[in-house]
Amino acid sequence: MVELIVSFTIMALLTTMALPLASYKVKRDKERELRYALREIRKAIDDYKDASTLGKIEVKLGTEGYPESLEILVEGVKLAQSPDGKKIKFLRRIPKDPMTGHTDWGKRSMQDDPTSQSWGGQNVFDVYSKSTERARDGTPYADWD
């Protein structure tokens, strides 16, 4: 009976030590996914801007050559020199924000302040996570580059 109690106590102690490690790993994995998603969206925005600068796509006036929304990156934009109306797409889908679990990202236009948490609506110059949580290093996820 004593051996059973001792072994149960050891198992309980090991379990309580493993839980913080498991939650640390889950958080680290979500942070890695967030970095990847931000990189993917920002690259698509940059590719859109490059295509507009080179005159490959038709751009609406007042957008400064940036997409009007993230959905345009998925839906595609008509090529300027295409007689049959071909479109170029920059994203297959809008990635989910792993911190919020939604595809609703915070957006900043080129005219907005770089630290702004509200979107002016003219274009999509940058994206950020809408999560109010902080990373393991103490920085808010909304401030991640």
Buried (B, 14 or more C-beta within 10 A) or exposed (E): EEEEEEEEEEEEEEEEEEEEEEEEEEBEEBBEBBEEBBEBBBEBBEBBBEBBEEEBBEBEEEBBBBBBEBEBBBEBBEBEEEEEEEEBEBBEEBBBBBBBEEBEBBBBBBEBEEEBEEBBEBBBBBBBBBBEEEBEEEEEBBEBE
